[in-house]
Amino acid sequence: MHSNIETSEINWDDFAKIEMRAGTIISAEVFKEVKNPAYKVVIDFGEYGIRKSSAQITKLYTPEELVGKQVIAVINFPPKQIATIQSQCLILGVVNDKEVTLLTTDKPVENGWRVG
């Protein structure tokens, strides 16, 4: 089914600039210092290092179930200060107006492997 929603096209070079990598969440906790419910998440990206992020994924996930989950994140955005942490990556998910469902791998892969 086709939609009437317009999107702008990008070329392969645009897509190739986006560093989407697999990583494993090694810790997650409630981020008390922010207005909107979120978690402080720490992710291991293998050779790309350990990175922090703030994730508004509290509707579908608890901190306990996030630890050990492999996720996909963009790792080449500039760091962004969010309350008391520097967010160093953007965890990807499918978003609607109520919740976020994380993008994950269906089989385990090495941390740091690239999405392409």
LOBADO-567420 format. One record per residue: residue number from 1; x, y, z of N, C-alpha, C in turn. Coordinates in steps of 0.05 Angstrom, whole numbers, plus 5000, padded with zeros to 4 digits. Last residue first. Example, Ala and Ser with C-alpha at 12.3 -4.5 7.8 and 13.67 -1.06 7.14 Angstrom:
% LOBADO-567420
k; n_u; n_v; n_w; ca_u; ca_v; ca_w; c_u; c_v; c_w
2; 5257; 4955; 5142; 5273; 4979; 5143; 5258; 5001; 5157 .
1; 5264; 4886; 5156; 5246; 4910; 5156; 5264; 4934; 5156 .
This chain:
% LOBADO-567420
k; n_u; n_v; n_w; ca_u; ca_v; ca_w; c_u; c_v; c_w
116; 5482; 4952; 5144; 5484; 4962; 5117; 5464; 4950; 5099 .
115; 5511; 4961; 5206; 5486; 4956; 5192; 5489; 4968; 5164 .
114; 5572; 4932; 5231; 5558; 4954; 5218; 5532; 4944; 5205 .
113; 5592; 4911; 5296; 5586; 4905; 5268; 5567; 4926; 5257 .
112; 5594; 4923; 5350; 5609; 4940; 5331; 5604; 4934; 5302 .
111; 5592; 4857; 5374; 5589; 4885; 5380; 5606; 4902; 5361 .
110; 5572; 4805; 5330; 5594; 4818; 5346; 5587; 4847; 5350 .
109; 5505; 4781; 5341; 5527; 4788; 5324; 5549; 4801; 5342 .
108; 5450; 4736; 5350; 5473; 4751; 5361; 5494; 4757; 5340 .
107; 5393; 4749; 5310; 5413; 4730; 5319; 5436; 4746; 5330 .
106; 5364; 4794; 5301; 5348; 4770; 5307; 5367; 4747; 5315 .
105; 5378; 4856; 5334; 5386; 4835; 5315; 5370; 4810; 5321 .
104; 5331; 4911; 5339; 5350; 4892; 5350; 5359; 4873; 5328 .
103; 5301; 4971; 5354; 5312; 4955; 5332; 5334; 4937; 5343 .
102; 5248; 4977; 5402; 5277; 4978; 5395; 5282; 4961; 5370 .
101; 5193; 5017; 5399; 5201; 4989; 5398; 5230; 4988; 5387 .
100; 5163; 5066; 5437; 5185; 5060; 5419; 5191; 5030; 5422 .
99; 5097; 5100; 5439; 5119; 5082; 5449; 5140; 5078; 5428 .
98; 5060; 5137; 5418; 5057; 5128; 5446; 5082; 5113; 5456 .
97; 5065; 5149; 5365; 5060; 5171; 5383; 5059; 5163; 5413 .
96; 5120; 5106; 5348; 5094; 5117; 5342; 5089; 5139; 5363 .
95; 5181; 5082; 5321; 5168; 5102; 5338; 5139; 5107; 5328 .
94; 5230; 5035; 5327; 5206; 5042; 5311; 5189; 5059; 5330 .
93; 5297; 5057; 5341; 5273; 5042; 5346; 5251; 5051; 5328 .
92; 5366; 5064; 5361; 5344; 5065; 5341; 5321; 5047; 5348 .
91; 5402; 5107; 5401; 5391; 5080; 5399; 5367; 5082; 5380 .
90; 5454; 5146; 5387; 5425; 5147; 5385; 5416; 5118; 5381 .
89; 5509; 5166; 5430; 5498; 5151; 5408; 5467; 5153; 5409 .
88; 5523; 5195; 5474; 5544; 5190; 5454; 5535; 5173; 5431 .
87; 5502; 5244; 5517; 5493; 5222; 5501; 5512; 5219; 5477 .
86; 5526; 5260; 5577; 5532; 5265; 5549; 5523; 5241; 5534 .
85; 5481; 5274; 5632; 5499; 5257; 5617; 5504; 5268; 5589 .
84; 5444; 5306; 5659; 5470; 5301; 5672; 5489; 5283; 5657 .
83; 5411; 5331; 5605; 5411; 5333; 5635; 5440; 5327; 5645 .
82; 5448; 5315; 5554; 5420; 5311; 5562; 5421; 5309; 5593 .
81; 5490; 5338; 5505; 5485; 5339; 5533; 5455; 5336; 5539 .
80; 5514; 5297; 5454; 5494; 5316; 5462; 5489; 5315; 5492 .
79; 5567; 5285; 5406; 5555; 5282; 5433; 5535; 5304; 5439 .
78; 5547; 5279; 5337; 5564; 5292; 5358; 5551; 5287; 5385 .
77; 5537; 5213; 5311; 5527; 5239; 5317; 5546; 5252; 5336 .
76; 5556; 5161; 5302; 5572; 5183; 5293; 5557; 5210; 5293 .
75; 5525; 5117; 5316; 5547; 5124; 5334; 5563; 5148; 5325 .
74; 5461; 5094; 5322; 5478; 5111; 5305; 5500; 5122; 5324 .
73; 5447; 5025; 5339; 5449; 5054; 5345; 5466; 5068; 5325 .
72; 5412; 4968; 5358; 5424; 4982; 5336; 5424; 5012; 5343 .
71; 5425; 4919; 5410; 5410; 4940; 5397; 5426; 4952; 5374 .
70; 5417; 4863; 5451; 5433; 4875; 5429; 5415; 4894; 5414 .
69; 5412; 4859; 5521; 5398; 4861; 5495; 5416; 4875; 5475 .
68; 5438; 4863; 5569; 5443; 4840; 5553; 5430; 4840; 5525 .
67; 5386; 4899; 5598; 5414; 4890; 5601; 5418; 4864; 5587 .
66; 5331; 4903; 5593; 5348; 4915; 5573; 5377; 4905; 5574 .
65; 5306; 4883; 5637; 5304; 4867; 5612; 5322; 4879; 5590 .
64; 5318; 4922; 5675; 5328; 4895; 5679; 5327; 4879; 5653 .
63; 5290; 4968; 5659; 5319; 4968; 5658; 5330; 4940; 5659 .
62; 5236; 4948; 5615; 5246; 4955; 5642; 5276; 4955; 5640 .
61; 5197; 4973; 5560; 5220; 4960; 5571; 5226; 4968; 5600 .
60; 5154; 5004; 5542; 5155; 4975; 5534; 5178; 4960; 5547 .
59; 5161; 5055; 5564; 5134; 5043; 5563; 5135; 5013; 5558 .
58; 5213; 5074; 5562; 5203; 5064; 5588; 5176; 5050; 5586 .
57; 5247; 5097; 5527; 5236; 5071; 5520; 5224; 5058; 5544 .
56; 5284; 5143; 5512; 5256; 5145; 5521; 5241; 5119; 5513 .
55; 5350; 5142; 5532; 5330; 5130; 5515; 5302; 5131; 5527 .
54; 5414; 5167; 5527; 5389; 5170; 5541; 5367; 5159; 5522 .
53; 5477; 5133; 5529; 5455; 5145; 5515; 5431; 5149; 5534 .
52; 5548; 5120; 5523; 5524; 5125; 5539; 5502; 5137; 5521 .
51; 5592; 5067; 5502; 5579; 5093; 5499; 5554; 5095; 5515 .
50; 5653; 5036; 5493; 5630; 5037; 5510; 5618; 5065; 5508 .
49; 5680; 5022; 5426; 5680; 5031; 5454; 5653; 5028; 5468 .
48; 5690; 5000; 5378; 5681; 5028; 5378; 5676; 5039; 5406 .
47; 5700; 4946; 5386; 5723; 4964; 5380; 5716; 4993; 5380 .
46; 5640; 4942; 5422; 5665; 4928; 5414; 5687; 4948; 5410 .
45; 5601; 4974; 5443; 5603; 4972; 5414; 5629; 4960; 5405 .
44; 5559; 4971; 5497; 5586; 4962; 5488; 5585; 4958; 5458 .
43; 5523; 5023; 5529; 5524; 5002; 5508; 5553; 4996; 5500 .
42; 5480; 5045; 5579; 5508; 5043; 5571; 5510; 5018; 5553 .
41; 5428; 5091; 5590; 5436; 5065; 5579; 5465; 5067; 5572 .
40; 5379; 5118; 5629; 5408; 5121; 5622; 5417; 5093; 5614 .
39; 5312; 5124; 5605; 5333; 5109; 5619; 5360; 5119; 5610 .
38; 5254; 5167; 5617; 5276; 5156; 5601; 5294; 5139; 5619 .
37; 5200; 5211; 5616; 5211; 5186; 5626; 5231; 5174; 5607 .
36; 5218; 5280; 5611; 5204; 5257; 5600; 5216; 5231; 5609 .
35; 5257; 5309; 5643; 5228; 5314; 5645; 5211; 5290; 5635 .
34; 5311; 5278; 5681; 5299; 5288; 5657; 5269; 5291; 5660 .
33; 5335; 5254; 5725; 5340; 5282; 5721; 5326; 5294; 5696 .
32; 5329; 5198; 5727; 5312; 5215; 5744; 5314; 5245; 5737 .
31; 5329; 5148; 5689; 5342; 5174; 5687; 5324; 5194; 5701 .
30; 5338; 5082; 5711; 5319; 5104; 5708; 5335; 5130; 5708 .
29; 5387; 5045; 5674; 5375; 5054; 5699; 5356; 5077; 5693 .
28; 5428; 4995; 5649; 5406; 5012; 5644; 5394; 5020; 5671 .
27; 5486; 4965; 5617; 5472; 4975; 5641; 5449; 4993; 5632 .
26; 5498; 4942; 5570; 5512; 4931; 5593; 5500; 4942; 5619 .
25; 5473; 4924; 5508; 5468; 4941; 5531; 5481; 4928; 5556 .
24; 5514; 4917; 5452; 5500; 4903; 5474; 5498; 4922; 5498 .
23; 5506; 4938; 5383; 5519; 4939; 5410; 5502; 4925; 5430 .
22; 5516; 4951; 5315; 5504; 4934; 5336; 5520; 4937; 5361 .
21; 5511; 5016; 5282; 5526; 4993; 5292; 5510; 4977; 5313 .
20; 5513; 5061; 5232; 5494; 5046; 5249; 5508; 5020; 5256 .
19; 5535; 5117; 5211; 5548; 5094; 5224; 5528; 5080; 5243 .
18; 5523; 5147; 5152; 5510; 5140; 5177; 5523; 5114; 5188 .
17; 5546; 5151; 5102; 5557; 5168; 5124; 5546; 5160; 5151 .
16; 5516; 5120; 5068; 5542; 5109; 5077; 5554; 5126; 5099 .
15; 5474; 5154; 5055; 5469; 5131; 5073; 5495; 5121; 5084 .
14; 5501; 5189; 5020; 5487; 5199; 5044; 5484; 5177; 5064 .
13; 5517; 5154; 4980; 5537; 5168; 4996; 5526; 5179; 5021 .
12; 5467; 5139; 4957; 5483; 5119; 4972; 5504; 5133; 4990 .
11; 5421; 5194; 4971; 5436; 5176; 4953; 5454; 5157; 4970 .
10; 5352; 5203; 4988; 5380; 5207; 4993; 5395; 5189; 4974 .
9; 5290; 5238; 4981; 5308; 5217; 4973; 5337; 5224; 4981 .
8; 5241; 5254; 5029; 5262; 5263; 5011; 5281; 5240; 5005 .
7; 5173; 5235; 5025; 5199; 5233; 5038; 5220; 5243; 5018 .
6; 5103; 5246; 5034; 5128; 5251; 5018; 5152; 5247; 5036 .
5; 5048; 5206; 5038; 5068; 5220; 5053; 5093; 5222; 5036 .
4; 5011; 5175; 5014; 5015; 5202; 5003; 5035; 5218; 5018 .
3; 5031; 5107; 5006; 5022; 5129; 5022; 5026; 5155; 5007 .
2; 5013; 5043; 4982; 5029; 5067; 4980; 5015; 5090; 4995 .
1; 5017; 4977; 5000; 5000; 5000; 5000; 5018; 5025; 5000 .
